[in-house]
Amino acid sequence: MNASILFDAEVVFGQQAWLNEMKQALEMEKEKYPSFLRHFAVVALKFKTPVGFFGGLLVESESGHEVIDIKKGGIFTIVHGIRCYALESGISKTNTHWRIKALMDKSVLDKEFGIELGETLNFLNTLRLESMLLQLAGGCDVPDNKIQLSKLSHMQQDILKQSFAVVDDFKKRIEHHFALHGLL
């Protein structure tokens, strides 16, 4: 987690050179320890995608509602997976969409899949934000990352299933690319 924070850090106040030195140290550690990226990338597969064998959404029951943790279910995998590819490719951008574009430019990701990942991330983040706003409007002090399935239209549920299929595809790519089969 600390390496992720460091890799994504941007200076808002203080000495840019200090942060640059720390990021260079991270880069040197990555080069010194070839297994670093494998161990860094395995975290992207930490959470199960909430889709069943037949493509149905797997939900948790919470206070009488069917919910899905959208961050664990998909957002985290995309953000961290792209971070891993960016770190491997020497991309210094910190925004996930900029990283996707840079990875497409370097042909690390093919254009079609890169666009699909970006759209999936946008959709999942939109659902997350809408859910958080509904929670706040309902009197919740601290909203969470869970969306209620009953609050989604049938079309949104279908797109959510498709989005999770993209996340699962990305997980397979991460597992293969970083040779994670022995670490899981």
C-alpha positions as CSV (number, residue, x, y, z in Angstrom):
1,M,0.0,0.0,0.0
2,N,2.8,2.4,0.8
3,A,4.4,1.8,-2.6
4,S,1.1,2.5,-4.2
5,I,0.7,5.8,-2.3
6,L,4.3,6.8,-3.2
7,F,3.9,5.9,-6.9
8,D,0.6,7.9,-7.1
9,A,1.9,10.9,-5.1
10,E,2.0,14.4,-6.5
11,V,3.4,17.5,-4.9
12,V,0.9,20.1,-3.8
13,F,3.3,21.9,-1.5
14,G,7.0,21.6,-0.8
15,Q,9.9,20.4,-2.8
16,Q,9.2,18.5,-6.0
17,A,12.8,17.3,-6.1
18,W,12.3,15.3,-2.9
19,L,9.3,13.4,-4.3
20,N,11.2,12.8,-7.5
21,E,14.1,11.3,-5.5
22,M,11.7,9.0,-3.6
23,K,10.1,7.9,-6.8
24,Q,13.5,7.2,-8.4
25,A,14.3,5.1,-5.3
26,L,11.1,3.1,-5.9
27,E,12.2,2.6,-9.5
28,M,15.6,1.4,-8.5
29,E,14.1,-1.1,-6.0
30,K,11.8,-2.4,-8.8
31,E,14.9,-3.0,-10.9
32,K,16.9,-4.5,-8.1
33,Y,14.2,-7.0,-7.1
34,P,12.6,-8.6,-10.2
35,S,9.9,-10.2,-8.1
36,F,8.7,-6.9,-6.8
37,L,6.2,-6.3,-9.6
38,R,4.8,-9.8,-9.2
39,H,4.1,-9.2,-5.5
40,F,2.9,-5.7,-6.2
41,A,0.5,-6.9,-8.9
42,V,-1.0,-9.8,-7.0
43,V,-2.9,-7.3,-4.8
44,A,-5.0,-6.4,-7.9
45,L,-6.5,-9.9,-7.7
46,K,-7.2,-9.7,-4.0
47,F,-11.0,-9.2,-4.2
48,K,-13.5,-11.5,-6.0
49,T,-15.4,-10.0,-8.8
50,P,-19.1,-10.2,-7.8
51,V,-20.3,-12.3,-10.7
52,G,-21.5,-15.9,-10.5
53,F,-20.7,-18.8,-12.8
54,F,-23.7,-18.1,-15.0
55,G,-23.0,-14.3,-15.2
56,G,-25.4,-13.2,-12.4
57,L,-24.4,-10.6,-9.9
58,L,-23.3,-11.9,-6.5
59,V,-24.7,-9.8,-3.8
60,E,-24.4,-9.4,0.0
61,S,-27.4,-8.9,2.2
62,E,-27.1,-5.9,4.4
63,S,-30.0,-4.4,6.4
64,G,-32.5,-6.2,4.1
65,H,-30.9,-4.9,0.9
66,E,-28.9,-6.6,-1.7
67,V,-25.6,-4.7,-2.0
68,I,-22.3,-5.0,-4.0
69,D,-19.1,-3.3,-2.9
70,I,-18.3,-1.6,-6.2
71,K,-14.8,-0.6,-5.2
72,K,-13.7,-4.1,-4.2
73,G,-15.7,-5.7,-7.0
74,G,-14.1,-3.7,-9.8
75,I,-12.7,-0.2,-9.3
76,F,-9.7,-1.4,-7.2
77,T,-8.7,-4.0,-9.7
78,I,-8.7,-1.6,-12.6
79,V,-6.8,1.2,-10.7
80,H,-4.2,-1.1,-9.2
81,G,-3.8,-3.2,-12.3
82,I,-3.2,-0.2,-14.4
83,R,-0.8,1.2,-11.8
84,C,1.2,-2.1,-12.0
85,Y,1.5,-1.9,-15.8
86,A,2.4,1.8,-15.6
87,L,5.1,1.1,-13.0
88,E,6.5,-1.7,-15.2
89,S,6.5,0.5,-18.3
90,G,8.1,3.6,-16.6
91,I,5.0,5.7,-17.0
92,S,5.0,8.6,-14.5
93,K,1.4,9.7,-14.9
94,T,-0.8,9.4,-11.8
95,N,-4.3,9.5,-13.2
96,T,-5.6,6.1,-14.2
97,H,-7.1,7.3,-17.5
98,W,-3.9,9.0,-18.4
99,R,-2.0,5.8,-17.6
100,I,-4.4,3.8,-19.8
101,K,-3.8,6.2,-22.7
102,A,0.0,6.1,-22.2
103,L,-0.1,2.2,-22.0
104,M,-2.1,2.3,-25.3
105,D,0.4,4.6,-26.9
106,K,3.2,2.2,-25.9
107,S,1.1,-0.7,-27.2
108,V,1.1,-2.4,-23.8
109,L,-2.7,-2.3,-24.0
110,D,-4.4,-2.6,-27.3
111,K,-6.6,0.4,-28.1
112,E,-9.9,-1.5,-28.0
113,F,-9.3,-3.0,-24.6
114,G,-7.8,0.3,-23.2
115,I,-11.0,2.1,-24.2
116,E,-13.1,-0.6,-22.7
117,L,-11.2,-0.4,-19.4
118,G,-11.6,3.4,-19.3
119,E,-15.3,3.2,-20.0
120,T,-15.8,0.4,-17.4
121,L,-13.9,2.5,-14.8
122,N,-16.1,5.5,-15.6
123,F,-19.3,3.5,-15.3
124,L,-18.3,1.9,-11.9
125,N,-17.1,5.3,-10.5
126,T,-20.4,6.9,-11.6
127,L,-22.4,4.2,-9.8
128,R,-20.3,4.6,-6.7
129,L,-20.7,8.4,-6.7
130,E,-24.5,8.2,-7.2
131,S,-24.7,5.7,-4.4
132,M,-22.7,7.9,-2.1
133,L,-24.9,10.9,-2.9
134,L,-28.0,8.8,-2.1
135,Q,-26.5,7.7,1.1
136,L,-25.7,11.3,2.1
137,A,-29.2,12.4,1.1
138,G,-30.6,9.7,3.3
139,G,-28.8,11.0,6.4
140,C,-25.7,8.8,6.3
141,D,-22.6,10.6,7.8
142,V,-20.0,8.5,6.1
143,P,-21.0,6.9,2.8
144,D,-19.5,3.6,1.8
145,N,-18.6,1.9,-1.5
146,K,-21.7,-0.3,-1.6
147,I,-24.4,0.1,-4.1
148,Q,-27.9,-1.3,-3.6
149,L,-29.0,-3.4,-6.5
150,S,-32.6,-2.3,-6.1
151,K,-31.6,1.3,-6.9
152,L,-30.3,0.3,-10.3
153,S,-32.4,0.0,-13.4
154,H,-32.3,-3.2,-15.4
155,M,-30.1,-1.5,-18.0
156,Q,-27.6,-0.4,-15.3
157,Q,-27.6,-4.0,-13.9
158,D,-26.9,-5.4,-17.4
159,I,-24.1,-2.8,-17.9
160,L,-22.7,-3.7,-14.5
161,K,-22.6,-7.4,-15.4
162,Q,-20.7,-6.4,-18.6
163,S,-18.4,-4.2,-16.6
164,F,-17.5,-7.0,-14.2
165,A,-16.8,-9.3,-17.3
166,V,-14.3,-6.7,-18.4
167,V,-12.8,-6.7,-14.9
168,D,-12.5,-10.5,-14.9
169,D,-10.8,-10.3,-18.4
170,F,-8.4,-7.7,-17.0
171,K,-7.7,-10.0,-14.0
172,K,-6.8,-12.8,-16.3
173,R,-4.5,-10.5,-18.3
174,I,-2.8,-9.3,-15.1
175,E,-2.4,-12.9,-13.8
176,H,-0.8,-14.0,-17.1
177,H,1.3,-10.9,-17.7
178,F,2.9,-10.8,-14.2
179,A,3.0,-14.7,-13.9
180,L,0.9,-14.7,-10.8
181,H,-0.4,-18.3,-10.9
182,G,2.1,-19.4,-8.3
183,L,1.3,-16.5,-5.9
184,L,-2.5,-16.9,-5.7
